[in-house]
Amino acid sequence: MGFSIVQRDTTKRSVFFIYLVIFSFLSVANTTENPLTAYDLKVEYLENPSAIDVEHPRFSWKVRGEGRNRVQSAYQIVVATTREKLAAGDWDVWDTGKAVTNQTNQIEYNGALLESKAEYHWKVRVWDEGDIRSEWSVPAKWSMGVLHFSDWEGLFIGLDVGQFEGNKYDSLYLPPARYLRKSFSVDKKVKRATAYTTALGVYEFRLNGAKVGDYYLLPGWTDYNKRVYYQSFDVTDMITTGENVVGAVVADGWYSGYIGYALLVRLDKVRGFYGENPSFMGQIVIEYEDGSEEVIASNKSWKASQGGIREADILMGETYDATQQNEGWDAPGFEDSLWMSPKVYTYPNGRLQAYPGELIEERERLTPLSVKEPKPGTYVFDLGKNIAGIAELKVRGQKGTKVKIKYGEILNSDGTVLTENLRMARATDTYILSGQGEELWQPKFTYHGFQYVQVTGYPGEPDADAITGIALSSIATDASTFKSSNGMNNQLYSNILTTQSANFFEVPTDCPQRDERLGWTGDAQTYCRSASYNADVSAFFTKFLVDLDDAQRWYGAYPNFAPFPYSRPDQYAPAWMDAGVIIPWNMYKVYGDTRIVERMYPGMKKFMDFQADASTDYLRPGGGNNWGDWLAVDEQTSHDFIGSSYYGYDAKLMAEMAEAIGENEDAVSYMNLFNNIKKAFAKKYILENGYTTEDTQTSYALALYFGLYPHDLAQKGADRLAEKVINNGNKFSTGFLGTKHVMLALAQYGYADLCFKLFQQTEYPSWGYSVVNGSTSIWERWNSYTKNPDENSSLNAAMNSFSHYAFGSVAEWMFIHGLGIDTNDEGFRNIIIKPAISKEMGSMVGSYESINGLIESGWEMKGNRLTLNVTVPANTRAEVYIPTSKIASIKEGKTKLNKHEGLKILEVIEDEAVVEIGSGKYSFSCTWKQ
């Protein structure tokens, strides 16, 4: 088949059989020697999850295969109660048979009723475009959680250690952790043993002297009055014949400790927002080979005491006294006669549910780059980058020696760590030595944001390995790669990843260091699409949206942060509360997830009703806290403008989501609402010459990106935005809300070169300003710090975080426009490769691991010759935009496009050719249009 230009079909190509016919026709020959392979099997976005309490869990996988234009034409999923049955073909739970579809994710289980606490094994095989069947995938599994309350035998137990008394503002109350243990005997052969554990507070679960699992700060943070999450662990291999000991350590955590800025602003309540005393609940279900079952549950028969952890608080830090540790307390043979009976607490109001997201884990270990002694006996370790986590201490010394560890993001002029920007967060850990040889310690129930670790009281002069930085996070930032010809931009990308990892910590926090660490919704909504490129955030945001839904105010507004343990008089703000619509829409776009839309839909409708009630003639006032374009420089956009623009954007997204879940009448209604808002918005805020009445960078960016400009004036608005940026020295005047939208709007309206100038700018205010001033993370403020004391710096102890991801939202532009990787539908099945190539940048290359597989895009210019390399995953297609009108100059590999088999041009638009390709690797080259 030769070269041809075909008329482009602008409708969605969602009909599978048309899709399959096209790619079977265009496909290079694939033989039985090259079948597809299914891999990366997941259930509810998780790999081999240990507890799922979803009635119809969803399956997903990816496919790969050699050659081009590879397509899955059908699949077969089989599920069995044991791995042996799965291997033997005894699929006693579910067999889909051959399902003729290219779908590989969001596939709902529809087999036999799933049983509480049962384990299931599954695998999948697929057929390709030639109806050649693959081998079975590597087996995967999942376990159901505790589906019925009657299955719970455990009680919430703990130990009263005193009550919060005294001056609540001037002194801290930091009670010791509670230690709980139970000895039990096993004299039969164990077939399977599963632990189900949770706490009101934070806990560590232990069995026979070892920690169970590799997670931190379990069970996670929720509105405990609405739901309490539990974990499940397979402990079969940890159970021994004879005496066994199960133990737990529990501390205050988010449940009863200090949270956020409550102490700073002197709220009536400063801690214990959900309860005063933490408690643990759990049970081990032991299934024996003889068919019998035994449950070891938390109850009055357990023993309780205190131990080495004398203080433990997420914000304030942890103190461990090794002279008071109960050696061997969680192992057989320990004498616990002096321990007390635990106190039994009432069950919480919140529903017990399996944790749906990604738990906090160790993601990286950092060895200090240097150790310095700025003052006698004060040692400062530089870890090289600004992380969230803890420090592990290695030390030898005399019994009772007290080593104090402080944390900071930058240094004072004298070389000590700066702690003023931590505000009321003490952020200090203390270790008191036992004196028994080399001691290795890390805190269990706190975390900090830091690059520098300051140690005092250390016996002798420490080596570099006396401190190890342990970076903790709920996510792995491994979904993308990025590299450009500009080294500053490469460091910026690294800083974005570091900051996202540090703040995607149970919830998307604003910062990990000071007395805040709250799930601020404005930061989350503006960054959520960037987040999805850098990490698989499907499970993380699934969990956070539950928090957000739980936190919705009774009158319809979503709050400023979630979970929402306390508030000040204004509980919501425009562009913050809109996270309740924007994040679900992004989940739908990125992962094709309609279930999360359905779950959030009642709340989203209530939110839209709240906005309608507050609006006049389709325009809504700013309302709430009126944060505005937070930390904008020089220009301020009115709160009413921001409120009305987001209201319009919400209506637009609601129309799309309503259609996606079959709410067709609502879809029409919301689109009508959007059109009415657009008319009213244009009448009030947009002048006949295309200027906005605000005439700020943010006002143009929001109105353009949200689609609120009249069609005939949009380009004039974009021209004015570009003019304002240029007149400002190719720099921003925007804050959290406007910045990313400036880049997206300029890119949309033909200002690629200007975007690259902004991207590479190093003068204040710019991303590069922080990089040239030594940043390893994204700052809260454009000028949080400067190496030159004569330059403007807003170093402000009250509000200055050096790990704040909001300005990192440029990652959205980097991938959608810089690399040109986007989706033309929902879930990256139909991909767009449209890099905004510019003479301002020599090359750019990167990748994104989508829900359908790896997408790669890289371009380089040499003289007037452009090379564009593309990788498209199997079972997808892509439209590649090649920026040239000289069709004859386009080659793929060494073959001219007009002689190329298997490729077609959809259309030529001005100086751009659009080529449709199937899966595989491609290398296009052409004479560049400029």
Secondary structure as GFF3:
##gff-version 3
##sequence-region A 1 930
A	DSSP	alpha_helix	16	26	.	.	.	ID=ss1
A	DSSP	beta_strand	37	43	.	.	.	ID=ss2
A	DSSP	beta_strand	58	64	.	.	.	ID=ss3
A	DSSP	beta_strand	74	80	.	.	.	ID=ss4
A	DSSP	alpha_helix	83	88	.	.	.	ID=ss5
A	DSSP	beta_strand	94	95	.	.	.	ID=ss6
A	DSSP	beta_strand	107	108	.	.	.	ID=ss7
A	DSSP	beta_strand	119	127	.	.	.	ID=ss8
A	DSSP	beta_strand	140	143	.	.	.	ID=ss9
A	DSSP	three_ten_helix	149	151	.	.	.	ID=ss10
A	DSSP	beta_strand	156	158	.	.	.	ID=ss11
A	DSSP	beta_strand	178	186	.	.	.	ID=ss12
A	DSSP	beta_strand	190	200	.	.	.	ID=ss13
A	DSSP	beta_strand	202	207	.	.	.	ID=ss14
A	DSSP	beta_strand	210	211	.	.	.	ID=ss15
A	DSSP	beta_strand	215	216	.	.	.	ID=ss16
A	DSSP	beta_strand	227	234	.	.	.	ID=ss17
A	DSSP	three_ten_helix	236	238	.	.	.	ID=ss18
A	DSSP	beta_strand	242	251	.	.	.	ID=ss19
A	DSSP	alpha_helix	253	256	.	.	.	ID=ss20
A	DSSP	beta_strand	279	288	.	.	.	ID=ss21
A	DSSP	beta_strand	293	297	.	.	.	ID=ss22
A	DSSP	beta_strand	303	305	.	.	.	ID=ss23
A	DSSP	beta_strand	309	313	.	.	.	ID=ss24
A	DSSP	beta_strand	317	321	.	.	.	ID=ss25
A	DSSP	three_ten_helix	322	324	.	.	.	ID=ss26
A	DSSP	beta_strand	343	345	.	.	.	ID=ss27
A	DSSP	beta_strand	351	354	.	.	.	ID=ss28
A	DSSP	beta_strand	360	366	.	.	.	ID=ss29
A	DSSP	beta_strand	370	375	.	.	.	ID=ss30
A	DSSP	beta_strand	378	395	.	.	.	ID=ss31
A	DSSP	beta_strand	402	408	.	.	.	ID=ss32
A	DSSP	three_ten_helix	420	422	.	.	.	ID=ss33
A	DSSP	beta_strand	428	432	.	.	.	ID=ss34
A	DSSP	beta_strand	439	441	.	.	.	ID=ss35
A	DSSP	beta_strand	448	456	.	.	.	ID=ss36
A	DSSP	three_ten_helix	464	466	.	.	.	ID=ss37
A	DSSP	beta_strand	467	473	.	.	.	ID=ss38
A	DSSP	beta_strand	480	484	.	.	.	ID=ss39
A	DSSP	alpha_helix	487	503	.	.	.	ID=ss40
A	DSSP	alpha_helix	521	534	.	.	.	ID=ss41
A	DSSP	alpha_helix	538	551	.	.	.	ID=ss42
A	DSSP	alpha_helix	579	591	.	.	.	ID=ss43
A	DSSP	alpha_helix	595	614	.	.	.	ID=ss44
A	DSSP	alpha_helix	639	660	.	.	.	ID=ss45
A	DSSP	alpha_helix	664	685	.	.	.	ID=ss46
A	DSSP	alpha_helix	697	705	.	.	.	ID=ss47
A	DSSP	three_ten_helix	711	713	.	.	.	ID=ss48
A	DSSP	alpha_helix	714	727	.	.	.	ID=ss49
A	DSSP	alpha_helix	738	748	.	.	.	ID=ss50
A	DSSP	alpha_helix	752	760	.	.	.	ID=ss51
A	DSSP	alpha_helix	767	772	.	.	.	ID=ss52
A	DSSP	three_ten_helix	805	809	.	.	.	ID=ss53
A	DSSP	alpha_helix	810	813	.	.	.	ID=ss54
A	DSSP	pi_helix	814	818	.	.	.	ID=ss55
A	DSSP	beta_strand	821	823	.	.	.	ID=ss56
A	DSSP	beta_strand	830	833	.	.	.	ID=ss57
A	DSSP	beta_strand	843	850	.	.	.	ID=ss58
A	DSSP	beta_strand	853	862	.	.	.	ID=ss59
A	DSSP	beta_strand	865	872	.	.	.	ID=ss60
A	DSSP	beta_strand	877	882	.	.	.	ID=ss61
A	DSSP	three_ten_helix	887	889	.	.	.	ID=ss62
A	DSSP	beta_strand	891	892	.	.	.	ID=ss63
A	DSSP	beta_strand	895	896	.	.	.	ID=ss64
A	DSSP	three_ten_helix	897	899	.	.	.	ID=ss65
A	DSSP	beta_strand	904	909	.	.	.	ID=ss66
A	DSSP	beta_strand	912	917	.	.	.	ID=ss67
A	DSSP	beta_strand	920	927	.	.	.	ID=ss68
###
